[in-house]
Amino acid sequence: MKRKLILCSLFLAALSIRATDTLTLDLTAFLADFNQTEDGYWEGTYSDMPVETDYFLFSHKGEQNNGEMSYWEGFTICTSGDMENYGAEGSSDAWITHQWGCMAGGGLNENCLTERDKPYMVAYWGFHAEKLDPDYHSLRVNFADGKQHKAVGVWICNHPWPYYGNINGDGFASAFTQEGDYFALVAHGLNDKGEPTGVSTKLMLATYSNGQLRQSRDWQYMDLTTLGTVSGIYFTMETTDNDALYGANTAVYFCLDRLQVLAYEDESQTIARPSGLNIEAADEETITLTWNKTAHAEKYNLYLDGDSIGQTADTLFVFNGLEPLTEYTLSVVACNGDQLSETASITASTLDLTAPSAPSGLTAEATQYSITITWQPATDNVAVKRYTIYLNGEPTRRIAETTYTIQGLEPATEYMVEVEAEDYSGNKSTKAVVTVSTLTLTAVDSPIADKLVEGYYTLNGVYISNSRPNVKGIYIRVNNHKITQIINH
């Protein structure tokens, strides 16, 4: 507790500012405006009523469906302080009526110490809506005066649902048991036009490393100073437990209190942060970035993943010498002499336009009812993802391996088999082709095979060797007193 008190009183001093220069979220002063239910949450949670305090406007959406499944996202004010585990193996149903807890047991007082009945905010990330509309931010905080302010910090606490889900799993989530598993909160800045600045900061809420799961039950301070001057802040969440179709399996909740920003604009900052960052074009080795002209800026400094990469007086810059299919962070800083703006950033990926090579060394071996094909791995400038097998022009199977047996064929029938390589960008190679006939019904268990030494023969019965021939052609193989036909192509 002593450490928290020191943090609360000293994190402003480290920035050489006075407490009177700051705007601090004090939920206690507004609790009367947010009537609480018996379960300890704001009774307007399932409505579209706004969540406003004197300094901050918190995003909130809600819908009540006449006793049926109701929905909310954004921020709501709670006093529950519930720390219980309502999870059950394979089920999350009980959590729906117990969404209002906080692992610390309550909100923070003016000394940043936890008190049981103090209010705090519970936040739920509506990531489904954000997937449909990338410009929508379900966890957004704006400033009531409509001005820009310098971000300072906020206190964050784990919510019980993801906390216990990370330990035991639940109806959706899996327990964190693999090295590198993590759950994190990410804060992003918005510029004066309400666009993302591209600058963010991350707080780890749970990590699994060295065979141990680490997550806090207490309030943690999240430093927001790297966001700089912003018109608002929005939050997203990250988890290693994701579903490819539906998104996060981890319950995307957290608790928030004592948000703080500077109450004035830095007048010495005469050059605004660049805005309107846009990826104009991209290929395998280059990304072209454009942005809006910034007032009072003479030039712009460019950075690639934090490293200085060049300078221009234009509002367009081509980053070159890049790796294909790789994500980069591109940053712009406006400058006028020694004066520099705050950083604006955007993430972008190069493309992969090069198709893999055609599979080589394709061989086929036939029985009465099947054909087994084998080939050498294709090559690609990034990586080969899979191979598609075609039978008489129709795709029959996609695999990552370099051998496959096609079953259920007709005896004594000729088939055309093709193999096509594909990379992670969907580029496809030309097809390797082989034509092969299945054996007749009398070829298997032939009396002739009992008289032949195991190995490979020409079609007229001349023995070649005990190993597969390297020369292209059609051969007979005798193995376990059975005859099969193989093709080297």
MARDREN-446503 format. One record per residue (C-alpha): x, y, z; residue in one letter. Coordinates in steps of 0.02 Angstrom, whole numbers, padded with zeros to 5 digits, always signed. Layout:
residues N
XYZa
...
end
This chain:
residues 489
+00000+00000+00000m
+00143+00119+00040k
+00214+00099-00134r
+00046+00144-00211k
+00034+00302-00105l
+00208+00355-00160i
+00163+00324-00342l
+00003+00424-00328c
+00090+00575-00253s
+00252+00569-00353l
+00206+00526-00532f
+00155+00708-00559l
+00313+00774-00478a
+00415+00672-00600a
+00336+00774-00738l
+00370+00940-00648s
+00186+00987-00639i
+00070+01038-00499r
-00081+00939-00441a
-00190+01091-00479t
-00135+01080-00661d
-00220+00912-00685t
-00392+00842-00721l
-00423+00687-00616t
-00569+00566-00628l
-00655+00564-00458d
-00803+00445-00469l
-00853+00473-00288t
-00906+00651-00329a
-01028+00587-00462f
-01090+00425-00386l
-01258+00506-00342a
-01287+00534-00529d
-01266+00349-00564f
-01391+00256-00457n
-01330+00082-00411q
-01431-00079-00417t
-01430-00203-00274e
-01293-00297-00367d
-01182-00144-00367g
-01186-00078-00544y
-01260+00076-00628w
-01445+00050-00662e
-01426+00134-00833g
-01298+00006-00895t
-01423-00076-01014y
-01478+00090-01090s
-01399+00216-01208d
-01380+00348-01073m
-01208+00433-01078p
-01074+00416-00945v
-01012+00592-00909e
-00913+00674-00768t
-00855+00854-00756d
-00695+00822-00855y
-00722+00662-00955f
-00848+00585-01075l
-00844+00394-01075f
-00916+00292-01219s
-01063+00182-01175h
-01195+00085-01271k
-01333-00023-01200g
-01491-00113-01248e
-01629-00193-01142q
-01730-00328-01231n
-01882-00348-01118n
-01809-00480-01006g
-01719-00571-01146e
-01533-00561-01181m
-01477-00382-01150s
-01314-00302-01206y
-01194-00163-01158w
-01019-00108-01204e
-00902+00033-01157g
-00891+00095-00978f
-01009+00082-00829t
-00990+00135-00646i
-00993+00000-00512c
-00978-00019-00323t
-00992-00208-00309s
-00812-00245-00264g
-00851-00429-00295d
-00696-00539-00305m
-00782-00710-00316e
-00756-00840-00452n
-00921-00878-00541y
-00845-00985-00676g
-00885-01168-00701a
-00800-01296-00810e
-00860-01271-00987g
-00982-01132-00941s
-00982-00942-00925s
-01168-00922-00889d
-01149-00866-00708a
-01033-00725-00758w
-01171-00638-00855i
-01257-00586-00693t
-01092-00553-00603h
-01000-00437-00723q
-00976-00297-00597w
-00831-00353-00488g
-00653-00295-00464c
-00508-00404-00406m
-00446-00266-00288a
-00615-00267-00198g
-00657-00084-00228g
-00607+00082-00305g
-00470+00204-00256l
-00478+00349-00135n
-00387+00515-00157e
-00226+00432-00095n
-00242+00293-00224c
-00280+00164-00089l
-00417+00035-00114t
-00578+00058-00016e
-00715-00073-00015r
-00864+00040-00058d
-00773+00160-00173k
-00842+00167-00352p
-00740+00115-00503y
-00773+00087-00687m
-00796-00082-00769v
-00753-00079-00954a
-00807-00205-01086y
-00724-00201-01257w
-00851-00217-01399g
-00727-00287-01523f
-00861-00364-01634h
-00928-00191-01679a
-00751-00128-01710e
-00720-00269-01835k
-00870-00206-01935l
-00821-00023-01922d
-00633+00011-01898p
-00670+00195-01860d
-00777+00148-01709y
-00696+00138-01537h
-00807+00057-01406s
-00690+00106-01262l
-00664+00291-01296r
-00634+00435-01176v
-00654+00616-01234n
-00630+00778-01138f
-00783+00874-01084a
-00707+01043-01135d
-00675+00982-01314g
-00491+01031-01304k
-00330+00933-01319q
-00235+00885-01162h
-00077+00793-01118k
-00109+00617-01056a
-00033+00574-00887v
-00092+00406-00821g
-00232+00294-00759v
-00256+00155-00630w
-00307-00016-00698i
-00364-00173-00608c
-00401-00349-00669n
-00583-00395-00685h
-00632-00562-00602p
-00701-00644-00760w
-00538-00642-00862p
-00434-00661-00703y
-00512-00829-00658y
-00534-00877-00841g
-00346-00862-00866n
-00323-00984-00721i
-00460-01112-00754n
-00535-01074-00924g
-00722-01050-00946d
-00858-01077-01076g
-00756-00983-01206f
-00579-00957-01142a
-00438-01080-01115s
-00325-01072-00963a
-00155-00991-00991f
-00035-01139-00986t
+00079-01109-01135q
+00240-01010-01133e
+00205-00836-01202g
+00018-00833-01164d
-00036-00656-01117y
-00182-00536-01092f
-00150-00350-01111a
-00233-00179-01114l
-00179-00055-01248v
-00211+00134-01239a
-00210+00236-01401h
-00209+00423-01431g
-00324+00526-01544l
-00265+00685-01632n
-00358+00851-01649d
-00461+00778-01792k
-00512+00626-01692g
-00399+00510-01791e
-00285+00382-01709p
-00111+00454-01688t
-00035+00281-01708g
+00051+00302-01539v
+00002+00177-01404s
+00058+00103-01239t
+00026-00069-01167k
-00005-00139-00992l
+00011-00326-00966m
-00134-00393-00863l
-00082-00576-00867a
+00072-00668-00931t
+00126-00849-00930y
+00314-00868-00928s
+00441-00990-00855n
+00299-01109-00813g
+00203-00983-00707q
+00048-00876-00731l
+00070-00698-00666r
-00076-00577-00646q
-00114-00448-00512s
-00264-00435-00398r
-00218-00254-00356d
-00233-00086-00445w
-00088-00054-00566q
-00032+00117-00628y
-00027+00134-00818m
+00084+00276-00879d
+00002+00367-01026l
+00131+00505-01052t
+00197+00425-01212t
+00029+00465-01295l
+00073+00650-01287g
-00056+00785-01327t
-00222+00705-01375v
-00403+00749-01403s
-00454+00583-01328g
-00397+00409-01280i
-00466+00241-01332y
-00427+00066-01268f
-00414-00104-01352t
-00363-00273-01281m
-00247-00412-01339e
-00248-00596-01296t
-00159-00749-01360t
-00322-00847-01338d
-00411-00803-01500n
-00536-00887-01616d
-00498-00862-01801a
-00680-00821-01838l
-00751-00741-01681y
-00598-00656-01605g
-00548-00650-01421a
-00598-00799-01313n
-00532-00714-01156t
-00667-00608-01072a
-00617-00433-01127v
-00656-00338-00966y
-00549-00226-00854f
-00576-00099-00714c
-00523+00085-00721l
-00506+00227-00596d
-00418+00395-00567r
-00385+00439-00750l
-00277+00595-00759q
-00227+00720-00894v
-00147+00892-00890l
-00278+01030-00880a
-00190+01144-01003y
-00117+01139-01176e
+00072+01154-01192d
+00090+01327-01271e
+00269+01294-01319s
+00208+01158-01437q
+00175+01268-01589t
+00189+01128-01717i
+00041+01011-01718a
+00061+00824-01732r
+00046+00770-01916p
-00126+00703-01961s
-00209+00607-02101g
-00077+00471-02113l
-00123+00358-02258n
-00042+00213-02351i
-00043+00271-02531e
+00037+00115-02604a
+00133-00041-02556a
+00225-00182-02643d
+00350-00314-02589e
+00492-00192-02548e
+00412-00019-02528t
+00273+00071-02435i
+00219+00245-02488t
+00155+00353-02345l
+00061+00519-02363t
-00005+00642-02233w
-00086+00813-02220n
+00020+00970-02224k
+00056+01031-02047t
+00048+01217-02008a
+00218+01297-01970h
+00312+01138-02018a
+00465+01160-02131e
+00511+00977-02143k
+00460+00806-02082y
+00569+00674-02001n
+00526+00494-02046l
+00551+00339-01938y
+00537+00153-01975l
+00503+00046-01820d
+00574+00189-01716g
+00734+00211-01816d
+00767+00373-01911s
+00752+00338-02096i
+00751+00507-02182g
+00681+00683-02196q
+00572+00771-02325t
+00489+00939-02355a
+00350+00850-02449d
+00199+00762-02375t
+00242+00598-02460l
+00382+00476-02422f
+00429+00307-02493v
+00501+00181-02370f
+00605+00059-02471n
+00720-00090-02447g
+00585-00180-02347l
+00550-00365-02326e
+00396-00439-02412p
+00241-00479-02309l
+00308-00391-02154t
+00221-00267-02039e
+00308-00103-01999y
+00272+00050-01892t
+00293+00210-01996l
+00310+00374-01900s
+00313+00559-01945v
+00373+00707-01841v
+00347+00885-01905a
+00491+01005-01872c
+00533+01189-01886n
+00712+01223-01839g
+00735+01146-01666d
+00549+01134-01634q
+00475+00961-01655l
+00296+00900-01653s
+00238+00746-01563e
+00250+00583-01659t
+00112+00519-01772a
+00122+00335-01821s
+00033+00205-01926i
+00062+00019-01951t
+00069-00054-02126a
+00125-00214-02211s
+00218-00246-02371t
+00141-00364-02497l
+00193-00532-02567d
+00166-00538-02754l
+00285-00679-02798t
+00213-00851-02830a
+00300-01008-02766p
+00399-01118-02884s
+00310-01268-02958a
+00333-01429-02857p
+00477-01528-02933s
+00519-01713-02940g
+00338-01767-02947l
+00323-01958-02946t
+00172-02072-02943a
+00143-02251-02888e
-00019-02341-02931a
-00115-02491-02867t
-00284-02551-02927q
-00381-02422-02826y
-00258-02287-02776s
-00118-02173-02833i
+00018-02111-02714t
+00111-01955-02769i
+00270-01880-02696t
+00364-01720-02739w
+00501-01604-02679q
+00451-01448-02578p
+00417-01293-02679a
+00513-01133-02640t
+00446-00958-02607d
+00514-00786-02565n
+00418-00792-02399v
+00349-00965-02363a
+00242-01101-02443v
+00078-01126-02351k
+00004-01281-02434r
-00017-01386-02590y
-00176-01420-02688t
-00198-01592-02768i
-00301-01600-02929y
-00372-01759-03004l
-00423-01743-03187n
-00429-01553-03163g
-00536-01552-03005e
-00462-01502-02836p
-00473-01649-02715t
-00363-01605-02565r
-00259-01466-02488r
-00113-01522-02380i
+00049-01456-02306a
+00145-01619-02334e
+00236-01673-02493t
+00155-01842-02517t
-00025-01896-02536y
-00125-02052-02582t
-00282-02032-02686i
-00402-02172-02641q
-00561-02246-02715g
-00506-02250-02897l
-00560-02367-03036e
-00443-02508-03092p
-00360-02500-03263a
-00402-02315-03282t
-00290-02171-03333e
-00289-02017-03221y
-00207-01845-03233m
-00139-01788-03064v
-00078-01609-03034e
+00004-01525-02885v
-00002-01336-02856e
+00094-01240-02721a
+00016-01089-02632e
+00095-00960-02516d
+00019-00862-02370y
-00035-00720-02484s
-00133-00835-02598g
-00006-00834-02740n
-00009-00999-02834k
+00125-01089-02932s
+00110-01172-03100t
+00055-01352-03083k
+00165-01505-03089a
+00077-01640-03192v
+00088-01828-03203v
-00023-01951-03298t
-00038-02124-03223v
-00149-02279-03244s
-00211-02388-03104t
-00176-02573-03120l
-00294-02703-03189t
-00380-02821-03069l
-00266-02963-03121t
-00104-02871-03090a
-00109-02885-02901v
-00061-03051-02823d
-00002-03108-02995s
+00089-03276-02999p
+00225-03187-03094i
+00264-03081-02941a
+00306-03238-02840d
+00446-03277-02962k
+00522-03102-02966l
+00650-03028-02847v
+00587-02874-02755e
+00638-02714-02841g
+00608-02611-02998y
+00586-02674-03176y
+00558-02604-03350t
+00387-02631-03427l
+00455-02783-03523n
+00515-02864-03362g
+00701-02819-03360v
+00766-02798-03181y
+00842-02625-03144i
+00884-02610-02959s
+00815-02622-02784n
+00798-02431-02771s
+00685-02312-02867r
+00760-02262-03035p
+00810-02079-03054n
+00770-02072-03240v
+00597-02015-03294k
+00486-02154-03355g
+00360-02290-03313i
+00419-02439-03210y
+00355-02596-03124i
+00386-02618-02938r
+00378-02787-02851v
+00352-02776-02663n
+00283-02910-02546n
+00240-03017-02697h
+00130-02880-02769k
+00154-02781-02929i
+00126-02594-02936t
+00158-02468-03072q
+00261-02311-03036i
+00297-02156-03137i
+00447-02041-03118n
+00402-01871-03191h
end
